[in-house]
Amino acid sequence: MTSTKVALVGASGNLGPAVLKELLTAGFDVTVLTRKGSSKTFDSRAHVAEVDYESLDSLKAALSGQDVVVNTLGVGAIPKPIHLRLVDAAVATGVKRFIPSEYGCDTTNPAISKLPAFGDKVSVQEHLKNVAQKSGLSYSLLITGPFLDWGLEKGFILNLAGPAVLYDGGDRRFSSTTLSGIGKGIVGIVNNLEATKNSTVYINEARVTQNELLELSGKSIGTKIVHTTDLEKEAYAELAKPAPNPEIFATKFILRGIFGEGHGSLFDSEKLSNDLFGLKTLSKEEIRGLIPQ
């Protein structure tokens, strides 16, 4: 029996290395797409295909013969036409499944989808839904909540350098997944193509609050409450400037999406695919082990 052929796009980013590791561990035949002339190196078990992301023909050549395409390129930082072109190349080469760069807030929630920071993801979703009706390409949207280990390390979920910013008081529970957990979720999709066909797939390894994370850290630091409604207003104000700073407005919109009321950041337990994928929930001790000391 031949291994499933998986093309991974964005293997050197924040998420890509963990995804590559899980795909290889699962035994898939992995090809990493990388920019022509890139000096990045990857696990020797993976094939490497240099591409010109501006060229549909270049992408088609790289995706020829692949079963699944996994895109972990950053959305926003990487222009939307590249994400759409990857979909078109997948359609043209007969790829079975496309997993777009989601892995965060639930962009199918209306409150999230209207926030400008998520506009490109919504556009890619719409394009996938359209091509899925006309071709053999299917899709899976993997929704994971914020990256738990990365978010703690970078102070994004909770800034333990102090003062700790508590969004809307820090008591809103949200779903979150580690980088390796997201990789396992992608493996789960590839191993369950029929069950995940043309659907939104939810996973999480933790369902926590900022205050719980602060308590688990064992640190005594000052706190500051910030209202996510204010963040949203500030983000729109930045966006209205002649030359808005994406790092400012996108970050504020994302924080609103994670911690804001009514934004679906705590996934319904019945919707989770954890059991299907064999993905476990982290214990308090395991979560504590992810918190920088």
N, C-alpha and C positions, 0 to 999 in steps of 0.2 A: 504494500500500500504506500503510495507516494505521499510525502508531507504536503500540507497546505502551504501554498506560496503566499507570503505576506510581504507587501511593500510598505516600509515605514518611512514617513516623511517628517523631518524635524528631529532626527535622532540625537542631536547634540544640544538641544535646548534644556529648559528646566525639567520637563517631563520625559523627554525622549529617551535618555539613557536608562531610566527605570523600565520603560515600556520595552525597549530593545532586550534588556536582560530577561524579562518575563517571557517574551515571545521565543527567545532562544532556549530558555529553560523548558518551555512547553514542547520543544522539538519541531517548531515550524521552520520552513525554508525561508529565511528572511533576507530581503534585499533592502538596503538603506539607500535612499535617494539623497544626494548631497550636491551642492552647487559646484559647477566646474571650477577647478582651481583651488578648491577648499583644502586646507591642510589638516582637517579633522580626521582622526583615526577611530576605528571601531573594532569591536570584538571580531577576531579572525573568523569566527563561525558565520558571520554575516557577509553576504555579497554587497558590493558597493557599486552604485550606478551614478555617475556624474551627469547632472542635467542642467539645462537652461530653463529656469522656471518661467521665462517669458515666451518660451517656444512650445506650442502644443505638440509639434512633431517630436521634440526631444522628450517630452513627458510620455508620449505614446510609446516611444521606443523603450523607455525604462519600465513601463507598466505592462508591456506585452507579456502574456503568459501568467500574470499574477492572478491569484484568486481573491485576495483581500487587499485593500489599501487603508492604512491607518495614518491619519494626518494629525501630527502633534505640533505643527507650526503655530506660532502665536497669532491670534486673531487681532487685527488692529495694527500691530507692529509689522505684520506681513500683509501687504495690500490684498484687498478682497479679490481682485481679478486672478491672482495666483491660486487662491482656494477654489474658485469657480473653474479655472482651467484644469486643475487636478481632477475635478469631477468629470469634466468633458473628456479628458484623456482616459479616465477609467471606463467611461461609457464606450468610447471608440475602440478600446482593446478587449472588451468583453469581461471586465472584472465583475465578480459576483457581488461583492459587498464593499461599501465605502463607509468608513467610520470617520466622520469629520471632527475637526478640532472643537470639541465642546468641553467636557471634563471640568465642570464648575457649577455655576448657578443654573437653575432650571429655566432655560430660555423658552420653554413651552408655556410657562406661567405668564399671563398677560401683563402683570405688573413688571416683570423682568424684561419681556420682549420689547416694551415701549422705551426702555432706557437706552439712550444712544450708544453706550459702550457695547451693547449686545447686537447692534443693528447688522453688522457683517455676519454674525453667526446665524441670525434669522434669515438673511438673504441666501446663505448657503443651504440652509434647511429647505427653503422654498424651491431652490433649484434642484436639490436632490429629490424632493417629492415629485416635481414635474418630470424629471428624467426617468424616475422609477416607474412611471405610468407608461412610458414609451419605449423602454429598453429592458435589458436583462439585469441592470444594476439595481441592487437593493441597498438599504442603508440602515444604520443603527446609530442613534444619538445617545452617547453615554454620559449620564449626568451623575456627578460624584460629590458635589459640594466643593468647598475650597480645599486646597492641598494641605493636609493636616501637618505633616512634618515640615514641609517647606514653609508653610505659613507661620509656624512657631519659630523656625530658625530665622526667618527674615523679619519677624516682629509684625507680620501683616495681620494675623488672626488676633494676636495679643502681644503688645510690646512690653516685654519684661525688663527692658532697660530702664523703664519708668519715665514719667508716670504712665501707668497702664491706662490706655484709652478704652473705656467701656461704652460700647455703642448702645444707645437707648437703655442704658443701665447695666448691660452685661448679662441679663437673665434670659435672653431669647435663645432657645435651643436650636441648633443647626446641625445638619448632616455634614460629615467631612470624611475624606479618604486620603490615605498616604499615597505617595508617588508609586510605590510598589503595588499597593492595593489597586490603583487605577490600571497598572499594567496587568494585574490578575483579572480585572474586569474586562479588559480588551481580549485577553486570552479566552475568557468565558464566552464572549460573543463569538469569537472565531470557532470555538468548539460547539456552539449552539446556534448555528446560522439560521435554521428554520424557526426556532423559538424567538429569535430576536429580529426577525425580518421586518423591515420598514416600521420600526417602533422606537419609542423612547425607553431607554434602559436605565434603571436607577440602582446605584450601589452606595453603601456607606460603611465605614469601619468604626465610626464614632458618632454619637448624638449628644453633643455637649453644649455647655454655655461658656462664655468668657469667664464668668465668676468661678465656675468649676475648674477651669484650666488654671486660673490664678491660685486657687486653693491647692491644686495638685502640685503647683510649682514650689510651694512651701516658702515663697518669697514674701517679705513684708515691704511693699512699695506703695507709693502714692498712686491714686487713681483719679481719673478725670472723665466725666460723663459727656459724651457727644451725641447729639440727636441726629439720626440718619436723615430726617426730613431736611435739616439744615445742610447736610452734605449734598443732598440732591439739588437744593437751591444753588449752592456754591458751584456745583458741577455745571449746571445750566448757565450760570453767570460766566464761568470760564469759557464755556463753549461759544458764548455770544461775542467774545473778544475777536478782533481782526485776525490774531494769530494765537488761537487757543493752544494750551499745553496739554497734549494727550495724557501725560503722566498724572496731571492734576485732575482733569475731569473724569478720565476713565477709572482711576482709583476710587474716586468718591462715588461714582455710579456703582462700581462693583461692591464696595462696602455697604451701600444702600441695599443692594441685591442680597447680600449675605445676611445682614442683620436687621433689615427693615421689616416691619410687620406686614403680613399679607403677601410676601414675595416668595413663599413656598420653599424656604431654605431648609425646613425639616421635612424630609420625604416621608410619605405614607408608608408604613411598614408593609402593607399588602402589595405595594408596587415594587419592593426591593427584589433584585435578582440574586442576592447574596447566597441563598440556599442553592439555587441552580448552579451557581459558579463555584460553590464551596468556599466562599469568602467569609471569614469569621469577624465577629465584633471584637474590637480591642478591649482588654481589661483596663481598669484604672491604672494598674501598675505599668502596663504596656504604654498607655498614653503618657504617664509620668516620665517614662524612659525617653520619650520624644522631645520633652521640654528641655531647652538649653539651660545649663546650670551656670 
